């Protein structure tokens, strides 16, 4: 485990391989271990960096300093300190929000952008977003982080053959600091790109699952609003596609990277 100082906090990260840089950003309430099936695959051809975002994993958990904008500045400073000028950022769920913000605010760093089961406007998702914010906040306040971890993990990996994946994700999720999780969640749900999405020129791959929380049409709609984006859909997969369909995901990402 490597540590680096950014914005008055410490980020924990892993750094493997050589070549063009892939930066992997995990989902809410998880850690860089979301990418355990991607790191060994891509380190053969790329330099692969996986980071614990602020408030998550082994990174610092501040009392109040949370937002997608802050996480984005953490990522920028990480790249600066590692003297990385160009990167392909792969963001899953909450990590996708950070990746989008990076593309909007600091496009000069991005070679490619990869968005995985995420969206550009968590604050403008209609009823899906309102229900998620209300239900998860209430669940957290009444039942706590351990129960929430169990619920989320079951929803992501409900099949009988996914029991091991479910238990592993639950174990990771239930160790979250309550305050860090809560503030990461509410600030995420307050974030959105709005019209800035139309200005993103970075070559973009959007990966959606056929059984994600938001429908494929949701991803297709925002892909149309982008200048240089394409959508691929992975079948028989839920929200955690990088975990539940790693082979299919890795092949789609590899294909995208090989056609730069």
N, C-alpha and C positions, 0 to 999 in steps of 0.2 A: 504494500500500500504506500502510495506517494502522497505527500501533502504540499500544498502551495498556498501562499497568503494572497488573498484578493479582497479588496473592499472591507478590510477589518475583520475578515473571517478566514478560516482555513477550509479549503476544498480538498477532499480526498479523491484521488483518481488513480487509474491504471493506464499504462502507456506501453504498448507492445508493437513490435514489427517495425518495418521501414517502408518508405515510399510516400505516396500521396496520403494526406491525413483524413481519416474518418473520425469524427467526434460524435459519440453516442450519448444521447440525453434520455434518461429514464422517465417513467410516469410518476404521478402523484403517489406519495406514500410508499414508494419503492426505493430501489438503489441501483447502482451500476450492474448489479447481478441480473437485472432484466436482460442483459446482453450476453449472458454466458454461452448462448448458442451461436452468437455472431462473432465474438472476439476471435476464437480459434480458427474460424472459417476465413475471415478477412485479413488476419495478420500475415497470412502467406503472401499477400499482394499489396497490403497497405500498412501504414502506421495507424494503429487503432487506439484511440483514447476514449475511455469510459469514465465518466465523472459522477460523483454523488453531488447533486444540487444542494444549495443551502437548505438547512433544516432536515436533511435526509442522510441516511446511512451514517458514515463516519465523518461527515462534514459538520462544521459548526452549526449549532441550533440557536440563533439569536432570539431574544425575547420578542421583538416587534418588527424587525427589518425583513419584511417579506413582500414580494411582488414579482410578476413576470419581468418587469423592467430591471429590477435588481439582479435577478438570476441571469438575465441577458448580459448585464455589465460584468457579472462574475465570469461568464464565459469569455467575453472579450478580453478581460484581464488575464485569464488563464492562457489564452492564445498568445497574447503579447509577451507574457513572461516565458513562454516556451518558444518564443521567436517563430511562431507559425503565421505565415502571411496569407495562406489560402487553405481552405478546409471544405470538406463535404460534411454538413451537419445532418445527422439522422435523429429526429425527435419523435418520441413515442408519447402520445396523449399529452400530459402536461409538458413534457419535453418538446413536443411539437409546437406548443405555444411559444416557448423560449426560442426555438429554431425560427419560427415565423417572425418574431420580434427582432431577432438578429438579422434576418434577411431585409427587414424594413429599415432598421436603424443603422446597420453596419454592413451594407451589401458588398463592400470592397473585400471583405474577408471570405466571401462564399464562392466556392467553385460550383457546388451543387447544393440543393436543398432537398431533403427527403422528409416527408411528413407522414407519420404512421398513426392511423386511427385518431386523428385530432382535427382541429378546425381553427379558423382565423378569428372567431368571435365567441368566446365563452360567455360573454355578457349579452349576447344577442342570438340565443338558440331557441327562443320561443318557449313553448310549454316543456319541452325536454329539459332545457336548462333550468327553468324555474323549479320543476319537480326535483331535479338532481340537487339543487342548492338547498331546498327546503327539507327534503327527505333525509339527505345525508347529514345535514346540520342537526336535525332533530334526533336522528339515530345516534349520532356521536354524543350528543348532550345527555340522552336518556340511557343509552346502553354501553357507551364507552368504546375505546379504540380496539380492544380485543374482539368484542362482538362484531364491530364493523369490519375488521380484518377478515373474520370468518365469512361474513355475508358477501363481501366483495370477491373474495377468493372463490367462493362457490359459484357466484354469477359468472366469473371469468372462465372457470374450469369445472363445469357441472357434470361432464360425462364420467361414467364409471372408470374408463381407462385413463382419466386425467387426475386420479386421486393423488398421485405423487406430486404432480405439478401444483395442485390445489394446496396441499399441505406445505409445500416449500414456499409458495407465495404468501400464504397465511402467516407462516413463521416470520417472514421478512416484514410483512405489513404490521403485525401486532407489536413490534418493537418500536414503532414510531413514538416520538415525543408528542403528547396530546396537543400542546400549544403550537408546536412547529407544524404539525399536520393541519390543524384547524386554520391557522393563518395562511399557510400555503394554499389551502383549498379556497377560502373566501376571497383571497386576492386574485387567484386564478379565475374564479367565476366573475370577477369584476373587470377582467381584461378583454380587450378586443382590438383588432387591427383597423376595423372600419374600412374607409376608402383607401387606406394605405396599401391594401392588398393589390390594387391595380397597378401600383408602381413597382412591384417586385419583378425584376427582369431575370433573376437567377433561374437557371435551368432547374426544374422541380419535378420530383416524382412524388405523387400522393399514393400511399398504399392504404386500401380499405379492406375490411373483412365483410363477408356477406352476412355475418350475424353480430356485427358491432352494435353498440348502444344507439348510434346514429346510423340511419340508412345510407346505402351507397349513393342515393340521389343527393343527399346532403353534401357529400364530398364532390360529386360531379358538378353541383351548382357553383361551388367556390373555385374549382379548377377552371371553369369557363371564364371566371372573372380575372384569371391570372394571365400573364403575357406568354409564359413559356413552361406550361405545366401539363403533365399527363397523369392519368389515373390507372392503376391496376387494382383488380379485386382478387383477393385470395379466398377461395372457397373453403367451406367447412371450418371456418375460423371465427372466433369471437374477438373481444377487445384486445386480448393479449397475444396478437398474432406472432410477435417475435418469439414467443414462448410456445404457443400451441401449434404453430405451423412453421417452425424455424427453417426447414429445408426449402419450402416453397418461397418463404420470404427472402432467404439468402440468395436464391437463384434470381428472383426479380431484381433485387438490389444489385447483384453482380452484373446482370444484363444491362441495367441502367448505367452503371459505372463504366462498363466496357464500351459503351457507345458515346463516350464524351466527344 
